[in-house]
Amino acid sequence: MTPEEAQAGLDRLRAQVDEVDLRLLALFNERARIVEGIGAIKKEMSIPIYEPKREEMVFQNVLGHNGGPLSQGAIRRLFERIIDEMRTLQRERMAEKKEKQA
């Protein structure tokens, strides 16, 4: 492989990564909109934001469908971060609604 061929290959693969990143971004925002709805119901019903049993169900779901190449630990860490950000979003939305009501 020549340096030019290597660079062309890298450019193609990086363009694919960029496309996947934009799809992930759209999916993260779609998930966030759904989580906002969940947060609204939780607020109305006085259900806590943090639900460890539900989070464990999410982990079991994604880990049970993981075919790699990411390890189970990597998938769990990624989803821990996603879930943490979604909890933060719910807290922020609840705080915004309290401020508007005041």
N, C-alpha and C positions, 0 to 999 in steps of 0.2 A: 504494500500500500504506500502510495506516495504521500507526502505532506499535504498536497492539494486534495487528494482523495479523502484523506483523514479529516481535513477541515470541512469538506463537503458533507461527509457522513455526520460529523458533529453538528453542523448547521441543520441538517435534516432532522436529526434526533432532538435537538433543542427546540426546533419549531414544533415538533410533536409534543414535547413537554409543555411548551407555552399554551398549546391548544387544550391539553388536559387540565392545566392550571385554571383556565377560564371556565371549563366545565365544572371543575371542583368548586370554584367561586360561586357559580350559579347554584350548585347543589347546597353549598353551605348557607347561602341566603334563603333558599327554599326551605331548608330545615329550620332556619331561624324564624321565618314567618310562621311555621307550624308551631314552634316552641312558644312564640308570642301568644298564640291562641291557647295553648296549654296553660301558660302563665295566667291568662285572664280567667280561665276556669278555676285554677288553683286559688287565685285571689278571692274570687267570689265565694268559693266553698271553704275558704280558710284552710287549704291544704298546704303543707310546707313545700317549699321549692325543692329542697333536697330530699330525694326518695331513694335511699340506697338499694332497696329491692328492685325498683324499676331500672336503676342504672346497671345492676348486675344482669338483668334480663337483656339489656342492650349489649353488654359485653358478651354474654353467651350467644346471642344472635350473630354478631359479627365474627366472633371467634369460631363459631361452628360453621361458618361459610367461607372462612379464609383458606384459600388454596395456594397462598404464597405468591411471590417469593418473600413477602414480608413475614417475619416471625410473629408468633402469637403475642409475644411481649411487645413488639413494635406496634401491632394493631391495637392492643390494649392501651398503650401509652397515647397513641394518636386519638383514640376515642375518649380517653380520660380528659384530654385537652379540649376536644370538641364539646364534650358534656360540660366541662367547667365554664367554657365561654358561653354556652347556652344558659347555664344557671345565672351567670353574670348579666346576660341580656334580660332574663326574667326579673331579676332584682332591680335593674335599671328601669324597666318599664313600670314595675310596681311603684317605684319611688317617683317617677314622673307623674303617674296618676294621682298619687297622694298630694304632690305639689299643686296639681291643677285643681284638686278638690279643696285645697286650703285657701 
